[in-house]
Amino acid sequence: MFGLQIAFAHGSIQEVKAIRKKKALTALVITVMAVIVLWAATVVVDYWRVRHDFERPLFATASLTADDGGSGTYRGLGYTIELEGNFLPEDAFPGVTAFCFYLFGNCIAEGIRD
């Protein structure tokens, strides 16, 4: 009963329902945007590590790897990284030597370290 008195004090029940619906929609949009920003951050971090730091990806998991300690295919959410590298302790130049970065199945970047 007290809740209805507050509802009528601020307007009709339809207005209160509209305000609640708008708040729920706003919360949903903010949540979706936060998920998209976090996903983009994981993609950028993995891309940067492979492309510029010549390291294995941090967030993508290895699905097919070779016996050299890291070469193979790494899969993340919506992206795949195929890389070759020197990952054994006795290698002279450790790290990624070649890679191809796929986003939604399309190769968007590839490179070879000299």
C-alpha positions as CSV (number, residue, x, y, z in Angstrom):
1,M,0.0,0.0,0.0
2,F,2.8,2.4,0.9
3,G,4.5,1.7,-2.5
4,L,1.4,2.6,-4.4
5,Q,1.1,5.9,-2.5
6,I,4.7,6.7,-3.6
7,A,3.8,5.7,-7.1
8,F,0.8,8.0,-7.2
9,A,2.8,10.8,-5.6
10,H,5.3,10.7,-8.5
11,G,2.8,10.0,-11.3
12,S,0.7,7.2,-12.6
13,I,1.7,3.5,-12.5
14,Q,2.3,3.6,-16.2
15,E,4.8,6.4,-15.7
16,V,6.6,4.4,-13.0
17,K,6.7,1.3,-15.2
18,A,8.1,3.4,-18.0
19,I,10.8,4.8,-15.8
20,R,11.7,1.3,-14.5
21,K,11.9,0.0,-18.1
22,K,14.1,2.9,-19.1
23,K,16.5,2.2,-16.2
24,A,16.6,-1.5,-17.1
25,L,17.4,-0.7,-20.7
26,T,20.1,1.7,-19.6
27,A,21.7,-0.9,-17.4
28,L,21.6,-3.4,-20.2
29,V,23.3,-1.0,-22.6
30,I,26.0,-0.2,-20.1
31,T,26.6,-3.9,-19.4
32,V,26.8,-4.7,-23.1
33,M,29.2,-1.8,-23.7
34,A,31.4,-2.9,-20.8
35,V,31.6,-6.5,-22.2
36,I,32.5,-5.1,-25.7
37,V,35.3,-2.9,-24.2
38,L,36.7,-5.8,-22.2
39,W,36.7,-8.0,-25.2
40,A,38.4,-5.4,-27.3
41,A,41.0,-5.0,-24.6
42,T,41.8,-8.7,-24.7
43,V,42.2,-8.6,-28.5
44,V,44.4,-5.6,-28.4
45,V,46.6,-7.0,-25.6
46,D,47.1,-10.3,-27.4
47,Y,47.7,-8.5,-30.7
48,W,50.3,-6.2,-29.2
49,R,52.1,-9.0,-27.4
50,V,52.5,-11.1,-30.6
51,R,53.1,-8.2,-33.1
52,H,55.3,-5.9,-31.1
53,D,56.7,-7.8,-28.1
54,F,57.2,-11.1,-30.0
55,E,55.6,-13.1,-27.1
56,R,52.8,-15.6,-26.9
57,P,49.3,-14.3,-26.4
58,L,48.1,-13.8,-22.9
59,F,44.3,-14.4,-23.2
60,A,44.0,-16.8,-26.1
61,T,44.5,-20.4,-25.3
62,A,46.6,-22.9,-27.2
63,S,44.6,-25.3,-29.2
64,L,47.2,-26.9,-31.5
65,T,50.9,-26.6,-30.5
66,A,54.1,-28.0,-31.7
67,D,56.8,-29.6,-29.5
68,D,58.9,-26.5,-29.5
69,G,57.1,-25.0,-26.5
70,G,54.7,-22.5,-28.1
71,S,54.3,-22.6,-31.9
72,G,50.8,-23.3,-33.1
73,T,47.3,-22.1,-33.1
74,Y,45.9,-19.9,-30.2
75,R,42.1,-19.2,-30.0
76,G,40.4,-16.4,-28.3
77,L,36.8,-15.1,-28.4
78,G,36.4,-14.2,-32.0
79,Y,40.0,-14.3,-33.0
80,T,42.7,-16.8,-33.7
81,I,46.5,-16.4,-33.8
82,E,48.7,-18.8,-35.8
83,L,52.3,-18.4,-34.8
84,E,55.7,-19.9,-35.2
85,G,58.6,-19.2,-32.9
86,N,61.6,-20.1,-30.9
87,F,60.4,-21.0,-27.5
88,L,63.0,-23.4,-26.2
89,P,65.6,-22.2,-23.7
90,E,68.5,-23.0,-26.0
91,D,67.2,-20.9,-28.9
92,A,69.4,-17.9,-29.8
93,F,66.5,-15.5,-30.5
94,P,63.5,-16.6,-28.3
95,G,60.0,-15.5,-29.1
96,V,57.6,-15.3,-32.0
97,T,59.2,-15.4,-35.5
98,A,56.1,-15.4,-37.7
99,F,52.4,-14.9,-37.1
100,C,49.0,-14.4,-38.7
101,F,46.2,-12.8,-36.6
102,Y,42.7,-13.7,-37.6
103,L,39.7,-11.6,-36.5
104,F,36.3,-13.4,-37.1
105,G,38.1,-15.7,-39.6
106,N,39.8,-13.0,-41.7
107,C,43.6,-12.5,-41.5
108,I,44.0,-8.9,-40.5
109,A,47.7,-8.9,-39.8
110,E,50.7,-11.1,-40.4
111,G,54.4,-10.6,-40.0
112,I,57.8,-12.1,-39.8
113,R,60.5,-11.1,-37.3
114,D,63.9,-10.5,-38.8
